[in-house]
Amino acid sequence: MNGFVETHRSFVNTWECDDNAHMNVQFYFKRFDEAARFLAGMNGGDMAGPLPRTRHVRYHAELHAGGITRTLSAIVADGRFAGYTVHLLEDIETGRVAATALDAPTGIPAAGNQVRESDVEQALPRGVDAAPSLPMPPREVLALGGLVSSRTIVQPMQCDAVGELLAQGFVGRLSDAAAHVWEVAGVGIARLRELGYGRVALEMKLTHHQPAKAGDALLIHSHAVPTGGKALQLHHEITRFADGAPVATAQVVAVILDLTTRKSVAMPLAGSAGA
């Protein structure tokens, strides 16, 4: 763990957990965002700086209410991701890494907090390309069978000190939007309740195009991309309602979770019996 520095400590509150009885994805992003800001402050950077161009998160283990966590952060010193910031969110009780994040370079000088790429392989992209995503026009998302999955207005309480939407605000909207995408993909909430299943993310990448500010009305256009296996990829485009400007693009790799065994299962077919 040489090179890593502790950048965050927290506790998993009951209200941070979702219908799958584990911490919702937005609160992972909240912890990574705050860890990144502490790392910047520790190295003379701007703690109030913008969100990274991309943040790529992988989920490795569930966190439940009552859990205690810490985040360790460093800069990748070599390889394809040299200059990227890497975060490890640990479950202190078990010692396991619950999630990892890889942030696009922000120029933060951190000479004493560097690690080799080979030491953080668990954080490297697997199911989603690491490169920044180009925005897709909403009409193209709809042409692919997509839908408007979210209509919301950015509230001041969801923003940072300069009035820009925080990472949690973006991902909370994506989490809510995902349920509508699953519904039109044929894996609706009624079927999942019948089987005792839930839907969980394995990997997410958020590409920021421009900030969303307090008062902005946001639309999310989404569609599902079958992968041919257990996973389903969700593609989201966040745009500003007033002028259609692209705000962020998100790609999510998700699976169905058996809520009893806590293991992933094959996609259930509508009307099929059993698991």
DOTI-975103 format. One line per 3 residues: their letters; for each residue x, y, z of C-alpha. Coordinates in steps of 0.2 Angstrom, whole numbers, always signed. Example, Ala and Ser with C-alpha at 12.3 -4.5 7.8 and 13.67 -1.06 7.14 Angstrom:
AS) +62:-22:+39; +68:-5:+36
//
This chain:
MNG) +0:+0:+0; +15:+11:-1; +10:+28:-9
FVE) -8:+28:-4; -14:+41:+9; -30:+40:+19
THR) -42:+53:+11; -59:+49:+19; -68:+40:+33
SFV) -87:+37:+35; -101:+26:+41; -115:+18:+31
NTW) -131:+25:+36; -148:+16:+34; -154:+30:+24
ECD) -140:+28:+11; -146:+10:+7; -158:+6:-6
DNA) -171:-8:-10; -157:-21:-12; -152:-17:+7
HMN) -135:-11:+2; -127:+6:+0; -134:+15:-16
VQF) -121:+19:-29; -123:+38:-27; -115:+37:-10
YFK) -100:+28:-17; -98:+42:-28; -100:+55:-14
RFD) -86:+47:-5; -74:+46:-20; -78:+64:-24
EAA) -74:+70:-6; -58:+59:-6; -52:+67:-22
RFL) -55:+84:-14; -45:+79:+1; -31:+72:-9
AGM) -30:+89:-19; -30:+99:-3; -16:+88:+4
NGG) -5:+92:-11; -8:+110:-13; -23:+109:-25
DMA) -40:+117:-26; -52:+107:-15; -66:+116:-24
GPL) -61:+112:-41; -72:+104:-55; -77:+86:-56
PRT) -64:+75:-66; -67:+73:-84; -71:+55:-81
RHV) -73:+45:-65; -73:+26:-68; -80:+16:-53
RYH) -80:-3:-51; -90:-12:-37; -82:-27:-28
AEL) -91:-30:-12; -108:-24:-4; -108:-12:+10
HAG) -123:-13:+22; -130:-1:+35; -119:+0:+50
GIT) -103:-3:+40; -88:+8:+43; -77:+13:+28
RTL) -61:+22:+24; -54:+28:+7; -36:+27:+2
SAI) -30:+38:-13; -15:+39:-24; -9:+44:-41
VAD) -4:+31:-54; +14:+33:-59; +16:+23:-74
GRF) +7:+13:-88; -8:+18:-98; -16:+27:-84
AGY) -1:+37:-78; -7:+53:-70; -25:+46:-65
TVH) -30:+46:-47; -35:+30:-40; -46:+27:-24
LLE) -49:+12:-14; -65:+12:-3; -62:-1:+10
DIE) -74:-10:+22; -64:-8:+39; -74:-22:+47
TGR) -69:-35:+34; -53:-27:+27; -60:-30:+9
VAA) -60:-17:-5; -79:-13:-8; -76:-2:-23
TAL) -63:+7:-33; -62:+23:-43; -51:+29:-57
DAP) -52:+48:-60; -45:+56:-76; -29:+67:-72
TGI) -33:+84:-64; -15:+90:-63; -14:+88:-44
PAA) +5:+87:-39; +6:+72:-28; +24:+66:-29
GNQ) +23:+57:-12; +7:+48:-16; +11:+37:-31
VRE) +8:+19:-35; +12:+8:-50; -2:+3:-62
SDV) +1:-15:-58; -3:-13:-40; -21:-7:-44
EQA) -27:-19:-57; -43:-21:-48; -47:-3:-52
LPR) -44:-3:-70; -58:-3:-83; -65:-20:-88
GVD) -82:-19:-96; -82:+0:-101; -70:+9:-111
AAP) -59:+21:-101; -59:+35:-114; -70:+50:-112
SLP) -87:+46:-120; -93:+58:-133; -111:+64:-131
MPP) -125:+56:-141; -139:+67:-147; -155:+62:-137
REV) -164:+59:-154; -151:+45:-157; -154:+37:-140
LAL) -173:+37:-144; -170:+30:-161; -161:+15:-152
GGL) -177:+11:-142; -173:+23:-128; -184:+34:-117
VSS) -184:+49:-107; -180:+41:-90; -178:+56:-79
RTI) -184:+74:-78; -178:+84:-63; -172:+101:-57
VQP) -156:+104:-49; -158:+110:-31; -146:+121:-22
MQC) -144:+108:-8; -137:+96:-21; -123:+108:-26
DAV) -106:+113:-20; -100:+130:-14; -101:+138:-31
GEL) -118:+131:-36; -113:+116:-47; -121:+99:-45
LAQ) -111:+87:-35; -106:+70:-40; -119:+62:-29
GFV) -132:+72:-38; -128:+66:-54; -127:+47:-49
GRL) -143:+48:-39; -152:+54:-54; -144:+39:-64
SDA) -149:+27:-51; -167:+32:-51; -167:+33:-70
AAH) -160:+15:-72; -176:+7:-65; -186:+14:-80
VWE) -173:+7:-92; -174:-10:-84; -193:-9:-86
VAG) -193:-6:-105; -179:-19:-106; -192:-32:-100
VGI) -185:-34:-82; -198:-25:-73; -200:-22:-54
ARL) -215:-34:-53; -205:-48:-60; -190:-45:-49
REL) -201:-45:-34; -209:-61:-39; -192:-69:-40
GYG) -184:-61:-25; -171:-52:-36; -163:-35:-37
RVA) -153:-25:-50; -135:-20:-46; -121:-10:-55
LEM) -104:-19:-57; -95:-4:-66; -99:+14:-70
KLT) -91:+28:-80; -97:+46:-79; -90:+58:-92
HHQ) -93:+76:-88; -96:+88:-103; -100:+104:-93
PAK) -107:+108:-75; -125:+107:-70; -130:+122:-59
AGD) -143:+126:-46; -160:+129:-55; -155:+119:-71
ALL) -169:+107:-77; -161:+91:-83; -167:+77:-94
IHS) -159:+60:-95; -161:+50:-111; -157:+31:-109
HAV) -157:+15:-118; -151:-3:-114; -137:-12:-123
PTG) -138:-31:-121; -121:-39:-119; -125:-57:-123
GKA) -122:-63:-105; -128:-60:-88; -125:-42:-89
LQL) -134:-27:-96; -126:-11:-101; -136:+5:-98
HHE) -132:+21:-108; -137:+38:-101; -136:+55:-109
ITR) -139:+70:-97; -144:+86:-105; -150:+103:-100
FAD) -168:+105:-104; -167:+124:-109; -155:+122:-123
GAP) -152:+104:-125; -133:+106:-121; -124:+90:-116
VAT) -120:+89:-97; -114:+71:-94; -114:+54:-102
AQV) -114:+38:-91; -111:+20:-95; -116:+7:-83
VAV) -113:-12:-83; -127:-20:-72; -133:-38:-67
ILD) -147:-46:-58; -144:-51:-40; -153:-65:-30
LTT) -157:-56:-14; -156:-72:-4; -139:-79:-10
RKS) -132:-61:-15; -125:-69:-31; -128:-63:-49
VAM) -141:-73:-59; -146:-74:-78; -158:-62:-84
PLA) -176:-68:-80; -187:-70:-95; -204:-62:-94
GSA) -217:-75:-88; -204:-89:-85; -205:-100:-70
GA) -192:-101:-56; -175:-93:-57
//
